């Protein structure tokens, strides 16, 4: 639904502001139409297995009715303790309403370490479902986690959700928050440390178009494959 309307740019925070504004002004009908279009495009391209990160889990009813095999990752946001607890309760309710089939199953997606409390990330790994999390996507994310400074601080303060006590210590800390046996997608991984210990059950999702559009440093995909780490493609 946002195709062509918010091109990536060096000012990551400005781009995120526009993404949030778009999401807040998107009707459920618009969202459903975008999901349906995405399903049709996937089938036309020969893509038949999808991991979909869904803001409120709303894509579930459309994907479960389609011929595509899918995991729908219900997104969770909440850096402050109060927001994290509310997000967890909403996710638990959604999981209770989303019964897996032979083609479609539910998962959880604590959004990213700059927007999700460590306790919420850890809790996601206890739900008995696959997990997806955006990790090490921006260099400024590492700056935030390791030094508690950078453009993300003002951005989170502006949104009224700043709570440094809820942040992970670094991207690699997030790898340790989720149990090694939990099937997990680590989306992007652009700025993971070369020695990062990625669990055997985990997959790094490399998003080549996004990576190129933002002008990131070269992605470690070749090294990941050499190390025997699973890599999937993201849009």
C-alpha positions in Angstrom: 0.0 0.0 0.0 2.9 2.3 0.5 4.7 1.4 -2.7 6.3 4.4 -4.3 5.0 6.8 -1.7 7.8 6.9 0.8 11.2 6.2 -0.8 14.1 5.2 1.5 16.5 8.0 2.3 19.6 8.6 4.5 17.4 10.2 7.3 16.1 6.9 8.7 14.0 8.6 11.5 12.3 10.8 9.0 11.4 7.8 6.9 10.1 6.0 9.9 7.9 9.0 10.8 6.3 8.8 7.4 5.7 5.0 7.7 4.0 5.5 11.1 1.8 8.4 9.7 0.8 6.2 6.7 -0.1 3.3 9.0 -2.2 5.5 11.3 -4.2 6.7 8.3 -4.8 3.4 6.7 -8.3 1.9 6.9 -8.9 -1.8 7.5 -10.4 -1.9 4.0 -7.2 -0.4 2.5 -5.1 -2.9 4.4 -7.1 -5.9 3.3 -6.9 -4.8 -0.3 -3.1 -4.5 -0.1 -2.8 -7.9 1.5 -5.0 -9.4 -1.3 -2.9 -7.7 -3.9 0.3 -9.0 -2.2 -1.0 -12.6 -2.2 -1.9 -12.4 -5.9 1.5 -10.9 -6.8 3.2 -13.7 -4.8 1.3 -16.4 -6.7 2.1 -14.8 -10.0 5.8 -14.8 -9.3 5.8 -18.4 -8.1 6.2 -17.5 -4.4 4.2 -20.0 -2.4 5.7 -19.8 1.1 5.5 -16.5 3.0 6.4 -15.2 6.4 4.2 -12.2 6.8 4.7 -9.6 9.6 1.2 -8.3 10.3 0.6 -5.2 12.4 -2.5 -6.5 14.0 -2.6 -10.0 12.7 -5.3 -9.0 10.2 -3.7 -10.7 7.2 -4.5 -14.1 8.9 -8.0 -14.4 7.5 -6.9 -13.7 4.0 -3.8 -15.9 4.0 -5.6 -18.8 5.6 -8.2 -18.7 2.8 -5.5 -18.6 0.1 -3.5 -21.5 -1.4 -0.2 -20.1 -0.1 1.6 -21.6 2.8 2.3 -19.0 5.4 3.4 -18.0 8.9 1.6 -14.9 10.1 3.8 -13.1 12.6 1.6 -10.8 14.8 3.6 -7.7 15.4 4.2 -6.5 19.0 5.4 -3.0 20.0 6.2 -1.7 23.4 9.4 -0.3 24.9 7.9 1.0 28.1 6.7 -1.6 30.6 3.1 -0.6 30.4 3.0 -0.8 26.6 4.9 -4.0 26.5 2.4 -5.7 28.9 -0.5 -4.4 26.8 1.0 -5.7 23.6 1.6 -9.1 25.1 -2.0 -9.4 26.3 -3.2 -8.5 22.8 -0.9 -11.0 21.2 -2.0 -13.7 23.6 -5.6 -13.0 22.6 -4.8 -13.2 18.9 -2.9 -16.4 19.3 -5.9 -17.9 21.1 -8.1 -17.0 18.1 -5.7 -18.2 15.4 -5.8 -22.0 15.0 -3.0 -23.4 12.8 -3.9 -25.4 9.7 -1.7 -27.6 7.5 -0.9 -24.5 5.4 -1.0 -21.5 7.7 0.2 -21.1 11.3 0.6 -18.1 13.7 3.8 -16.6 14.9 4.9 -13.5 16.9 7.0 -10.5 15.9 8.5 -8.3 18.6 9.1 -5.5 16.1 12.7 -4.4 16.7 15.1 -3.9 19.7 14.6 -0.1 19.4 10.8 -0.4 19.8 10.3 -3.5 21.9 11.2 -4.1 25.6 13.6 -6.9 26.3 11.0 -8.7 28.5 8.6 -8.7 25.5 11.2 -10.1 23.2 12.0 -12.8 25.7 8.3 -13.6 26.3 7.8 -14.0 22.5 10.1 -17.0 22.7 7.9 -18.7 25.3 4.7 -18.8 23.3 5.4 -22.0 21.4 5.3 -20.3 17.9 7.9 -19.1 15.4 9.3 -15.6 16.0 10.4 -12.8 13.7 12.3 -9.7 14.7 14.0 -6.8 12.8 17.6 -6.8 14.0 20.7 -4.7 13.2 18.8 -3.0 10.4 20.4 0.4 10.8 23.8 1.6 12.1 21.9 4.0 14.3 20.2 1.1 16.0 23.6 -0.2 17.3 24.4 3.4 18.4 21.2 3.5 20.4 21.6 0.1 22.1 25.3 0.4 22.9 25.5 4.1 23.8 21.9 5.2 24.5 22.3 8.1 22.1 21.8 9.0 18.4 18.7 10.0 16.3 16.5 7.2 17.7 16.5 8.8 21.2 14.7 12.0 20.1 12.4 10.0 17.8 11.3 7.7 20.7 10.9 10.7 23.0 8.8 12.4 20.4 6.5 9.4 20.3 6.3 9.3 24.1 7.7 5.8 24.3 11.3 6.4 25.4 12.5 4.1 28.2 16.2 3.3 28.1 15.7 0.6 30.8 13.8 -1.5 28.3 16.5 -1.6 25.7 18.8 -4.5 24.9 22.5 -3.9 25.3 23.4 -4.5 21.7 22.0 -6.5 18.7 23.9 -9.6 19.7 22.2 -9.4 23.1 18.9 -9.9 21.3 20.2 -13.2 19.9 20.6 -14.4 23.5 17.1 -13.2 24.6 15.4 -15.8 22.5 16.0 -19.5 23.3 18.2 -21.2 20.8 15.5 -23.9 20.1 12.9 -21.3 19.0 12.5 -21.1 15.2 13.4 -17.4 14.6 13.7 -15.0 11.7 16.2 -12.3 12.2 15.2 -9.8 9.6 18.0 -7.7 7.9 21.1 -8.4 10.1 22.9 -5.6 8.1 25.1 -4.6 11.1 25.5 -7.8 13.1 29.0 -8.4 14.4 31.0 -10.8 12.2 31.3 -13.2 15.2 27.7 -13.1 16.2 26.5 -16.5 17.5 23.4 -17.2 15.4 21.5 -20.3 16.7 21.0 -23.3 14.5 17.2 -22.9 14.5 17.5 -19.3 13.3 17.4 -17.8 9.8 18.7 -14.4 8.7 16.3 -12.7 6.3 18.3 -10.7 3.7 16.3 -8.0 2.0 18.4 -7.0 -1.1 16.1 -4.3 -2.5 15.7 -2.6 0.9 19.4 -2.9 1.5 20.3 -1.3 -1.8 17.7 1.4 -1.5 19.1 2.6 1.9 22.7 2.4 0.8 23.8 0.1 3.6 27.3 -1.3 4.0 27.7 -4.6 2.1 25.6 -7.3 3.6 27.3 -10.2 5.3 25.2 -12.7 3.3 28.2 -14.5 1.8 29.9 -15.0 5.2 26.6 -16.2 6.7 26.2 -18.8 4.0 29.9 -19.9 4.4 29.2 -20.4 8.1 26.2 -22.6 7.3 23.6 -20.2 8.5 20.2 -20.3 6.8 19.4 -17.2 4.7 15.9 -16.4 3.4 14.9 -13.6 1.1 12.8 -10.6 2.3 10.9 -8.0 0.3 
